[in-house]
Amino acid sequence: MMHSFITLSFVSSLCSTISVLALRIPFDVHVQTPANNPTTHFPRQSSSNGILPVGNTQNAFYYTNIMLGGQNISVMLDTGSSDLWVTGSIPGATDTGSSLKLSYAVGTAAGDIYTAPFEFAGQSVSDQAFLLVANVSSFSTNIHSEGYDGLIGLGPNSGSSIYKKLDGNSGNNPINRIFEQTSSNDYITMMLSRKGDPGSNITGQFTIGELVPGFENITSMPHLSIEKVYRVTNVDQHWQIVTDKNNGIIGPDGQPIKYSSIAPKAPDGTIVGVLDSGFTLPQVPRTVSDAIYGRVQGAEWSVANEAWLVPCGQLINVTFNFGGVSYPIHPLDVSSSDFGVTFSNGNPACLGTFQPVTSAFSLLGEYDMILGMAFLRNTYTLINYGNFITGGSNSNNPYVQLLPLTNVESAVNDFIQVRLNGQNTINSSQYALLPASQEQHSPESAAEKKQAYEELVLSRWPYIVVGGLVLMILLISYCVWRCCCRRKRMAKKAANKAAQQNGGAASVDGFKSGPYAQLHDSQSTASLVMQPMRGSTVDFEEDYSGKDAFTRSR
């Protein structure tokens, strides 16, 4: 969810139920449940072996169970935020005396911070801090009817509002508290199911310090280093990873999509993405979204919905590359038929799920895209917290490992069955991509341009600060140099005038003399006399008051 959620204009028009749970800028979670698909509930069950089942509400919410104060509570899994909050009442909870108010796109969640015994995936904490939201009447939807009564943030502890509110480490988030107590296996893993996919045998599962049986080979996947943000802005620290260079995203035509990252530290030719299980629809740079959908015949940019609409029978291939491994995206995840959208002529359409980033920019340019649920359904994800654990003993850097789950051939067959009623027409001329020269481009609003510019400036703040300091040093150095030069000139001028006073003779009869007076009569040496010097510098000052720098007698 990534600390606040943005309400894109299409959300309210796409579905009858909207749940948008947020903390602070810059992100929104977009949760859409189609009106014609009833909400399913996940059984409220606990697990004792460290592996928890994960429920799925229409590919829009993923949730599991925790035990807080001795009772089971269903909570949404969110790798994009870092706090635990629940609704209702918790038996035996202890009030810390601190309160917290969070602004949401669907209303305001306010409450007191409590502590209570906590259990999660076989791990326990005796006094876990959490926000108790007693009144959810301001929410525009009933979150309980969506299958959950709270949210557990799985992001780095530095992003926790409760941690910042309470003194010391008492406010550390749940995962941090768990890993403070362990000296090894400081990782979580997550696997998300896909509804409406007849060929998928993937079930939602979540683990702490364990691997899902049958998927142990995730440990052989490359360690993807977490792109760390600058220390003073670590509130913006998330699970952000960098794509491969020059071929991070492969588009529908099989060619790399070119994009220049806004992240200052990103290597040239790479793109920085955040893994966020609380974000339903991935957010990518506008040029990337255009490259995915802009060459589809019949594609239409919906101004009202701020999204691409494409024919539902159009199979669109997209692949991400991380650490030299390819992660193909299931075509049922590249476009969605779950939202009931239509083209401008009223015909049914499918929604392009990889939306252009409009207002979900990284505040300080720390990442380019948000890889939400439509991406994460295609990977088994392992997140190792490493030295992100406050008070932990692990000194290693955090990292992510991703195991590909989508088989391209099987995915194509799934698409044919679901979207084309079993008729393989994906290679027909109506589904051929347009030439690159005919690619459509979505419009960028003035407000978006302004925000993008502001974000670009803010993202370069370290360089601006360093440049400002260098400029200030240069200006100070220049001023000092000028002052020194001026003093030298003044000293030289004073010395010359002093030399003129002490060594030069006065003029005689209108002629300026040299060291000695000129002869009055060149024919006689009898008249050769030495001309006396002026009596004192006092006389000089009287004649030349205000015209010379001398103020003391020599």
C-alpha positions as CSV (number, residue, x, y, z in Angstrom):
1,M,0.0,0.0,0.0
2,M,3.0,2.2,0.5
3,H,1.9,4.8,2.9
4,S,-1.1,6.5,1.5
5,F,-3.3,5.8,-1.4
6,I,-4.3,7.8,-4.3
7,T,-7.9,7.6,-5.6
8,L,-7.7,7.5,-9.3
9,S,-10.8,8.7,-11.0
10,F,-11.6,5.4,-12.6
11,V,-11.9,3.5,-9.4
12,S,-15.4,4.7,-8.5
13,S,-16.7,4.0,-12.0
14,L,-15.2,0.6,-12.3
15,C,-16.7,-1.2,-9.4
16,S,-19.4,-1.1,-6.9
17,T,-17.2,-1.6,-3.9
18,I,-14.0,0.3,-3.2
19,S,-11.6,-0.2,-0.4
20,V,-8.6,2.1,-0.3
21,L,-6.5,1.9,2.8
22,A,-3.7,4.3,3.1
23,L,-1.2,5.9,5.4
24,R,0.7,8.8,3.9
25,I,2.1,10.0,0.7
26,P,2.9,9.0,-1.9
27,F,0.8,5.9,-2.6
28,D,-2.7,4.5,-2.8
29,V,-4.0,1.0,-2.9
30,H,-6.7,0.5,-5.6
31,V,-9.0,-2.3,-4.6
32,Q,-11.8,-3.0,-7.0
33,T,-14.5,-5.7,-6.5
34,P,-16.8,-6.2,-9.5
35,A,-20.5,-5.9,-8.8
36,N,-21.2,-9.1,-10.6
37,N,-18.7,-11.1,-8.6
38,P,-19.8,-11.9,-5.0
39,T,-17.2,-11.4,-2.3
40,T,-15.7,-14.6,-1.0
41,H,-14.6,-15.1,2.6
42,F,-11.4,-16.8,3.7
43,P,-11.8,-19.3,6.5
44,R,-10.6,-17.7,9.8
45,Q,-8.1,-20.4,10.7
46,S,-4.7,-20.5,12.3
47,S,-1.5,-22.3,11.5
48,S,1.0,-23.8,13.8
49,N,3.8,-24.7,11.5
50,G,4.8,-21.3,10.2
51,I,2.9,-21.5,6.9
52,L,-0.4,-19.6,6.6
53,P,-3.0,-19.9,3.9
54,V,-3.7,-16.6,2.1
55,G,-7.2,-15.6,1.0
56,N,-8.0,-13.9,-2.2
57,T,-10.9,-11.5,-2.9
58,Q,-11.3,-11.2,-6.6
59,N,-7.6,-10.7,-7.2
60,A,-7.9,-7.4,-5.3
61,F,-7.2,-8.3,-1.7
62,Y,-4.9,-10.8,-0.2
63,Y,-5.3,-11.5,3.5
64,T,-4.4,-14.0,6.2
65,N,-4.9,-14.5,10.0
66,I,-3.1,-13.2,13.0
67,M,-3.9,-13.7,16.7
68,L,-4.1,-10.6,18.8
69,G,-5.1,-10.5,22.4
70,G,-6.1,-14.2,22.1
71,Q,-8.5,-13.8,19.1
72,N,-8.2,-14.5,15.4
73,I,-8.3,-11.5,13.1
74,S,-8.1,-11.5,9.4
75,V,-5.7,-8.9,8.1
76,M,-4.6,-7.7,4.6
77,L,-1.0,-8.5,3.7
78,D,0.8,-5.3,2.7
79,T,4.5,-5.3,1.8
80,G,4.2,-1.6,1.0
81,S,3.5,-0.3,4.5
82,S,4.9,-1.0,8.0
83,D,2.2,-0.8,10.6
84,L,-0.3,-3.1,12.2
85,W,-3.9,-1.8,12.7
86,V,-7.1,-3.6,13.5
87,T,-10.8,-2.7,14.0
88,G,-13.2,-3.7,16.8
89,S,-12.0,-4.5,20.3
90,I,-9.0,-6.5,21.6
91,P,-9.5,-8.3,25.0
92,G,-6.8,-7.4,27.5
93,A,-5.1,-4.8,25.4
94,T,-2.9,-2.2,27.2
95,D,-3.3,1.4,26.2
96,T,0.1,3.1,25.7
97,G,-1.4,6.6,26.1
98,S,-0.5,7.5,22.6
99,S,-2.9,8.1,19.7
100,L,-2.5,8.2,16.0
101,K,-4.6,9.7,13.2
102,L,-4.2,8.4,9.6
103,S,-5.7,9.9,6.6
104,Y,-7.3,7.5,4.1
105,A,-8.7,8.0,0.6
106,V,-11.9,6.5,2.0
107,G,-12.0,8.4,5.2
108,T,-10.0,8.9,8.4
109,A,-8.8,6.2,10.7
110,A,-8.0,7.4,14.2
111,G,-7.4,5.6,17.4
112,D,-5.2,4.8,20.3
113,I,-2.0,2.7,20.2
114,Y,-2.3,-0.4,22.3
115,T,-0.1,-3.4,23.0
116,A,-1.3,-7.0,23.3
117,P,0.0,-10.6,22.9
118,F,0.5,-11.3,19.3
119,E,0.9,-14.5,17.2
120,F,1.7,-14.8,13.5
121,A,2.7,-17.8,11.4
122,G,4.0,-19.7,14.4
123,Q,5.8,-16.7,15.9
124,S,4.8,-14.8,19.0
125,V,5.4,-11.4,20.7
126,S,4.2,-10.7,24.2
127,D,3.4,-7.0,23.8
128,Q,3.0,-6.0,20.2
129,A,2.1,-2.4,19.5
130,F,-0.8,-1.8,17.2
131,L,-3.4,0.9,16.3
132,L,-6.9,0.1,17.4
133,V,-9.4,1.8,15.0
134,A,-12.6,1.6,17.0
135,N,-14.8,3.5,14.5
136,V,-14.7,2.8,10.7
137,S,-17.9,4.6,9.9
138,S,-16.0,7.1,7.9
139,F,-14.9,4.4,5.4
140,S,-16.8,4.3,2.2
141,T,-17.0,0.5,2.3
142,N,-17.4,-2.3,4.8
143,I,-13.9,-3.8,5.0
144,H,-15.3,-6.8,7.0
145,S,-17.5,-7.7,4.1
146,E,-14.3,-7.8,2.0
147,G,-12.8,-10.5,4.2
148,Y,-10.5,-8.6,6.6
149,D,-10.6,-6.5,9.7
150,G,-7.2,-4.9,9.7
151,L,-3.9,-4.7,7.9
152,I,-0.4,-5.9,8.7
153,G,2.5,-3.9,7.2
154,L,5.4,-6.0,6.1
155,G,7.6,-3.2,5.0
156,P,10.9,-1.9,6.7
157,N,10.5,-0.8,10.3
158,S,11.8,2.7,9.3
159,G,8.4,3.4,7.6
160,S,6.3,2.6,10.7
161,S,4.2,5.5,12.1
162,I,3.7,3.6,15.4
163,Y,7.5,3.2,15.7
164,K,8.0,6.9,15.3
165,K,5.2,7.6,17.8
166,L,6.5,5.5,20.7
167,D,9.8,5.8,22.6
168,G,12.6,3.4,21.9
169,N,11.9,0.1,20.2
170,S,8.6,-0.6,21.9
171,G,6.8,0.5,18.7
172,N,8.7,-1.7,16.4
173,N,6.4,-3.3,13.8
174,P,5.4,-7.0,14.1
175,I,8.0,-8.5,11.7
176,N,10.7,-6.5,13.3
177,R,9.7,-7.7,16.8
178,I,9.7,-11.3,15.6
179,F,13.1,-11.1,14.0
180,E,14.6,-9.3,17.0
181,Q,14.0,-12.6,18.8
182,T,15.6,-14.8,16.2
183,S,19.2,-15.0,15.0
184,S,18.6,-16.7,11.7
185,N,16.0,-17.1,8.9
186,D,15.1,-13.4,8.9
187,Y,12.9,-13.7,5.9
188,I,9.3,-14.0,4.8
189,T,7.9,-15.6,1.7
190,M,4.6,-15.1,-0.1
191,M,2.7,-16.7,-2.9
192,L,-0.5,-15.2,-4.3
193,S,-3.2,-17.2,-6.1
194,R,-5.0,-16.1,-9.3
195,K,-8.8,-16.4,-9.5
196,G,-10.4,-17.1,-12.8
197,D,-7.4,-19.2,-14.0
198,P,-8.5,-22.7,-14.8
199,G,-4.9,-24.0,-15.3
200,S,-3.4,-22.6,-12.1
201,N,-2.5,-24.9,-9.2
202,I,-1.0,-22.1,-7.2
203,T,-2.6,-21.5,-3.7
204,G,-2.0,-18.5,-1.6
205,Q,0.6,-19.1,1.1
206,F,2.6,-16.9,3.5
207,T,5.6,-18.0,5.7
208,I,8.0,-16.6,8.2
209,G,11.4,-18.2,8.2
210,E,10.2,-21.2,6.2
211,L,9.8,-22.2,2.5
212,V,6.6,-23.5,0.9
213,P,7.2,-27.2,0.2
214,G,7.8,-27.9,-3.4
215,F,9.3,-24.4,-4.0
216,E,12.6,-24.8,-2.2
217,N,14.5,-23.9,-5.3
218,I,13.7,-20.3,-4.7
219,T,17.0,-20.2,-2.7
220,S,18.9,-20.8,-5.9
221,M,17.5,-17.6,-7.4
222,P,19.7,-14.5,-7.6
223,H,19.9,-12.2,-4.6
224,L,18.4,-9.0,-5.7
225,S,19.8,-6.2,-3.6
226,I,17.4,-3.7,-2.0
227,E,17.9,-0.3,-3.5
228,K,18.4,1.8,-0.3
229,V,17.2,5.3,-0.1
230,Y,19.1,8.2,1.4
231,R,19.3,8.1,5.2
232,V,17.3,11.3,5.8
233,T,14.4,10.0,3.6
234,N,14.3,6.4,4.8
235,V,10.6,6.9,5.4
236,D,10.4,6.3,1.7
237,Q,12.3,3.0,2.1
238,H,10.5,0.0,0.5
239,W,11.3,-3.3,-1.0
240,Q,12.7,-1.7,-4.2
241,I,14.8,-3.7,-6.7
242,V,16.5,-2.8,-10.0
243,T,15.8,-4.4,-13.3
244,D,18.5,-5.8,-15.6
245,K,20.3,-3.2,-17.7
246,N,18.8,-2.2,-21.1
247,N,16.3,-5.1,-21.1
248,G,14.4,-4.7,-17.8
249,I,11.0,-4.9,-19.4
250,I,10.3,-6.8,-22.7
251,G,7.2,-5.4,-24.5
252,P,4.6,-7.1,-26.6
253,D,6.8,-7.0,-29.7
254,G,9.6,-8.9,-28.0
255,Q,11.8,-5.8,-27.8
256,P,13.1,-4.0,-24.6
257,I,11.1,-1.0,-23.5
258,K,13.4,1.9,-23.2
259,Y,13.0,4.2,-20.2
260,S,15.4,6.5,-18.2
261,S,15.0,6.0,-14.5
262,I,14.2,9.0,-12.2
263,A,16.0,7.3,-9.3
264,P,19.3,9.2,-8.9
265,K,21.3,6.1,-7.9
266,A,19.8,3.7,-10.5
267,P,22.4,2.5,-13.0
268,D,21.9,3.7,-16.6
269,G,19.4,1.6,-18.5
270,T,17.7,0.1,-15.4
271,I,14.3,0.7,-13.8
272,V,13.6,0.7,-10.0
273,G,10.5,-1.1,-8.9
274,V,8.8,-1.6,-5.5
275,L,7.2,-4.9,-4.6
276,D,3.9,-4.0,-3.0
277,S,1.3,-6.6,-2.2
278,G,-1.2,-3.9,-1.2
279,F,-1.4,-2.4,-4.7
280,T,-3.9,-4.1,-6.9
281,L,-2.9,-2.6,-10.3
282,P,0.9,-2.1,-11.0
283,Q,1.9,1.5,-11.7
284,V,4.6,2.0,-14.3
285,P,6.0,5.0,-16.2
286,R,3.7,6.4,-18.8
287,T,6.0,5.6,-21.6
288,V,6.1,2.0,-20.5
289,S,2.4,1.7,-20.3
290,D,2.1,3.2,-23.7
291,A,4.6,0.7,-25.1
292,I,2.5,-2.2,-23.7
293,Y,-0.9,-1.1,-24.9
294,G,-0.4,1.7,-27.5
295,R,0.2,-0.6,-30.4
296,V,-2.9,-2.8,-29.8
297,Q,-5.5,-2.5,-32.6
298,G,-8.6,-0.9,-31.1
299,A,-6.8,0.2,-28.0
300,E,-8.3,3.3,-26.5
301,W,-7.1,5.7,-23.8
302,S,-9.9,6.5,-21.5
303,V,-9.6,10.0,-20.1
304,A,-12.4,9.4,-17.6
305,N,-10.8,6.2,-16.3
306,E,-7.2,7.3,-16.8
307,A,-6.3,3.9,-18.1
308,W,-5.8,2.0,-21.4
309,L,-8.8,-0.1,-22.6
310,V,-8.0,-3.0,-25.0
311,P,-10.1,-5.8,-26.7
312,C,-10.5,-8.7,-24.3
313,G,-9.3,-11.2,-26.9
314,Q,-5.9,-9.4,-27.3
315,L,-3.1,-11.5,-25.8
316,I,-0.4,-9.2,-24.7
317,N,3.1,-10.5,-23.7
318,V,5.1,-8.7,-21.1
319,T,8.3,-10.0,-19.3
320,F,10.4,-8.5,-16.6
321,N,14.1,-9.3,-16.1
322,F,15.8,-9.2,-12.7
323,G,19.2,-10.6,-11.9
324,G,19.4,-12.3,-15.3
325,V,16.2,-14.2,-14.8
326,S,13.0,-13.7,-16.9
327,Y,9.7,-13.3,-15.2
328,P,6.9,-13.5,-17.8
329,I,3.5,-12.0,-16.8
330,H,0.4,-14.1,-17.3
331,P,-1.7,-12.5,-20.1
332,L,-4.7,-12.7,-17.7
333,D,-2.7,-10.3,-15.5
334,V,-1.7,-7.9,-18.3
335,S,-5.4,-7.0,-19.0
336,S,-8.4,-7.6,-16.8
337,S,-12.0,-8.4,-17.6
338,D,-13.1,-8.0,-14.0
339,F,-14.1,-4.3,-14.1
340,G,-17.0,-4.0,-16.5
341,V,-15.4,-1.2,-18.6
342,T,-16.5,-0.3,-22.1
343,F,-15.1,1.5,-25.1
344,S,-16.5,4.9,-26.0
345,N,-18.8,3.1,-28.5
346,G,-20.3,1.0,-25.6
347,N,-18.7,-2.3,-26.5
348,P,-17.1,-4.4,-23.7
349,A,-13.4,-3.8,-23.1
350,C,-10.7,-5.0,-20.8
351,L,-8.7,-2.8,-18.5
352,G,-4.9,-2.5,-19.0
353,T,-3.6,-3.4,-15.6
354,F,-0.1,-1.8,-15.9
355,Q,-1.3,1.7,-15.5
356,P,0.7,4.9,-16.1
357,V,1.8,6.5,-12.9
358,T,-0.2,9.6,-12.5
359,S,-0.1,10.7,-8.9
360,A,1.7,7.8,-7.3
361,F,5.1,9.3,-7.9
362,S,7.9,8.6,-5.5
363,L,8.1,11.8,-3.5
364,L,11.9,12.0,-3.7
365,G,12.4,9.9,-6.9
366,E,13.4,6.7,-5.1
367,Y,11.6,4.4,-7.6
368,D,10.0,4.3,-11.0
369,M,7.2,1.8,-10.7
370,I,5.1,-0.1,-8.2
371,L,4.9,-3.9,-8.9
372,G,1.6,-4.8,-7.3
373,M,-0.6,-7.9,-7.2
374,A,-0.8,-8.3,-11.0
375,F,3.0,-8.7,-11.0
376,L,3.4,-10.6,-7.7
377,R,0.9,-13.4,-8.8
378,N,3.7,-14.4,-11.2
379,T,6.4,-14.9,-8.6
380,Y,7.1,-16.8,-5.4
381,T,8.6,-14.0,-3.4
382,L,11.2,-14.2,-0.6
383,I,12.2,-11.0,1.3
384,N,15.2,-11.2,3.6
385,Y,15.2,-8.3,6.1
386,G,18.9,-8.4,6.9
387,N,20.1,-5.3,8.7
388,F,16.8,-3.5,8.2
389,I,15.8,-5.1,11.5
390,T,16.0,-2.5,14.2
391,G,17.8,-4.0,17.2
392,G,18.6,-7.2,15.3
393,S,21.9,-9.1,15.1
394,N,21.9,-9.6,11.3
395,S,24.5,-7.4,9.7
396,N,23.9,-8.5,6.2
397,N,22.2,-6.3,3.6
398,P,18.6,-7.1,2.8
399,Y,17.7,-8.8,-0.4
400,V,14.8,-10.3,-2.4
401,Q,14.6,-13.6,-4.3
402,L,12.0,-14.2,-7.0
403,L,11.0,-17.6,-8.4
404,P,9.1,-17.5,-11.7
405,L,5.7,-19.2,-11.5
406,T,4.3,-18.5,-15.0
407,N,4.8,-21.0,-17.7
408,V,4.3,-19.1,-21.0
409,E,2.8,-22.0,-23.0
410,S,0.4,-22.9,-20.2
411,A,-0.5,-19.3,-19.8
412,V,-1.4,-18.9,-23.5
413,N,-3.7,-21.9,-23.2
414,D,-5.4,-20.5,-20.1
415,F,-6.0,-17.2,-22.0
416,I,-7.5,-19.0,-24.9
417,Q,-9.9,-20.9,-22.7
418,V,-10.9,-17.8,-20.6
419,R,-11.0,-15.0,-23.1
420,L,-11.6,-16.8,-26.5
421,N,-13.9,-19.5,-25.4
422,G,-11.3,-22.1,-26.4
423,Q,-11.0,-20.8,-30.0
424,N,-7.3,-20.1,-30.7
425,T,-7.5,-16.9,-32.7
426,I,-4.6,-15.1,-31.1
427,N,-2.6,-15.0,-34.4
428,S,-5.4,-13.6,-36.5
429,S,-4.8,-10.3,-38.2
430,Q,-7.2,-8.4,-35.9
431,Y,-4.8,-9.1,-33.0
432,A,-1.6,-8.2,-34.9
433,L,0.3,-5.3,-33.3
434,L,0.4,-2.0,-35.1
435,P,3.7,-0.7,-36.5
436,A,5.8,1.2,-34.0
437,S,5.3,4.4,-36.0
438,Q,1.5,4.1,-35.3
439,E,1.9,3.6,-31.5
440,Q,-0.7,5.7,-29.6
441,H,0.5,7.8,-26.7
442,S,-1.6,8.6,-23.7
443,P,-2.0,12.4,-22.8
444,E,-0.2,13.8,-19.8
445,S,-2.2,16.4,-17.9
446,A,-0.8,19.8,-16.9
447,A,-1.1,18.8,-13.2
448,E,0.8,15.5,-13.9
449,K,3.6,17.4,-15.7
450,K,3.9,19.8,-12.8
451,Q,4.1,17.0,-10.3
452,A,6.5,15.0,-12.4
453,Y,8.8,18.1,-12.7
454,E,8.6,18.7,-8.9
455,E,9.3,15.1,-8.3
456,L,12.3,15.3,-10.7
457,V,13.7,18.3,-8.8
458,L,13.1,16.7,-5.4
459,S,14.7,13.5,-6.5
460,R,18.0,15.4,-7.2
461,W,18.0,17.0,-3.8
462,P,21.4,15.5,-2.7
463,Y,23.0,17.0,-5.9
464,I,21.2,20.3,-5.3
465,V,22.4,20.5,-1.7
466,V,26.0,19.6,-2.7
467,G,25.9,22.0,-5.6
468,G,24.5,24.8,-3.4
469,L,27.3,24.2,-0.9
470,V,29.9,24.2,-3.6
471,L,28.5,27.4,-5.0
472,M,28.5,29.0,-1.6
473,I,32.1,28.0,-1.0
474,L,33.0,29.5,-4.4
475,L,31.2,32.7,-3.7
476,I,32.9,33.1,-0.3
477,S,36.3,32.2,-1.8
478,Y,35.7,34.8,-4.5
479,C,34.7,37.5,-2.0
480,V,37.8,36.7,0.1
481,W,40.0,36.9,-3.0
482,R,38.5,40.2,-4.1
483,C,39.1,41.6,-0.6
484,C,42.7,40.4,-0.6
485,C,43.2,41.9,-4.1
486,R,41.7,45.2,-3.0
487,R,43.9,45.4,0.1
488,K,47.0,44.6,-2.0
489,R,46.1,47.3,-4.5
490,M,45.5,49.8,-1.7
491,A,48.8,48.8,0.0
492,K,50.6,49.2,-3.3
493,K,49.1,52.5,-4.0
494,A,49.9,53.7,-0.5
495,A,53.5,52.5,-0.9
496,N,53.8,54.4,-4.2
497,K,52.5,57.6,-2.7
498,A,54.8,57.2,0.3
499,A,57.7,56.7,-2.0
500,Q,56.7,59.8,-3.9
501,Q,56.5,61.9,-0.7
502,N,59.7,60.6,0.7
503,G,61.8,60.5,-2.5
504,G,60.4,63.1,-4.9
505,A,61.1,66.9,-5.0
506,A,58.5,69.7,-5.3
507,S,58.0,71.5,-8.5
508,V,59.8,74.8,-9.0
509,D,58.4,77.7,-11.1
510,G,55.8,75.4,-12.6
511,F,58.2,72.7,-13.6
512,K,58.1,69.3,-11.9
513,S,61.5,68.4,-10.5
514,G,63.2,65.1,-10.3
515,P,65.2,64.0,-7.3
516,Y,67.0,67.3,-7.6
517,A,65.8,70.7,-8.7
518,Q,66.6,71.7,-12.3
519,L,69.2,74.3,-12.9
520,H,67.9,77.9,-13.1
521,D,70.9,78.8,-15.2
522,S,72.5,76.1,-17.2
523,Q,75.5,78.2,-17.6
524,S,76.3,78.4,-14.0
525,T,76.6,75.9,-11.2
526,A,76.6,78.6,-8.5
527,S,72.8,78.6,-8.5
528,L,72.5,74.8,-8.1
529,V,70.7,74.3,-4.8
530,M,68.9,71.4,-3.1
531,Q,65.1,72.0,-2.9
532,P,63.8,71.5,0.6
533,M,61.1,68.8,1.2
534,R,57.7,69.8,2.5
535,G,57.8,70.3,6.1
536,S,55.6,67.4,7.1
537,T,52.9,65.1,6.0
538,V,50.5,67.3,7.9
539,D,51.0,69.9,5.2
540,F,50.4,67.2,2.6
541,E,47.2,66.2,4.1
542,E,46.0,69.8,4.3
543,D,46.5,70.1,0.6
544,Y,45.2,66.8,-0.4
545,S,42.6,66.1,2.2
546,G,40.3,63.2,1.2
547,K,42.4,62.4,-1.9
548,D,44.9,60.0,-0.4
549,A,44.9,57.0,1.9
550,F,47.6,58.3,4.3
551,T,46.4,59.3,7.7
552,R,49.5,59.0,9.8
553,S,52.8,61.0,9.6
554,R,55.8,59.2,8.2
